[in-house]
Amino acid sequence: MNNLLLYSKPDCHLCEEMKIIVLKIRKEKNFNFQVININEDKLLYEKYREKIPVLELNGRIIAKFRIDEDKLKNCLLRN
């Protein structure tokens, strides 16, 4: 099963937009999904700071800032 991680932080409108897309696709496809708040981890905060949201599929970054539904579906199909 595919694992999606969304690196995010509170009050990030781009993060919310990406989360909405992921949750919409999750209604059609089966995968694990976890949101990681970078503010809760000093190393993640230093790594991603202003580069969020970052979407990772099975340990590989597939998107930064934005993703559309078609791209996410294609990434899930290839894995």
Secondary structure by P-SEA (a helix, b strand, c coil): cbbbbbbcccccaaaaaaaaaaaaaaaccbbbbbbbcccccaaaaaaccccccbbbccccccccccccaaaaaaaaaac
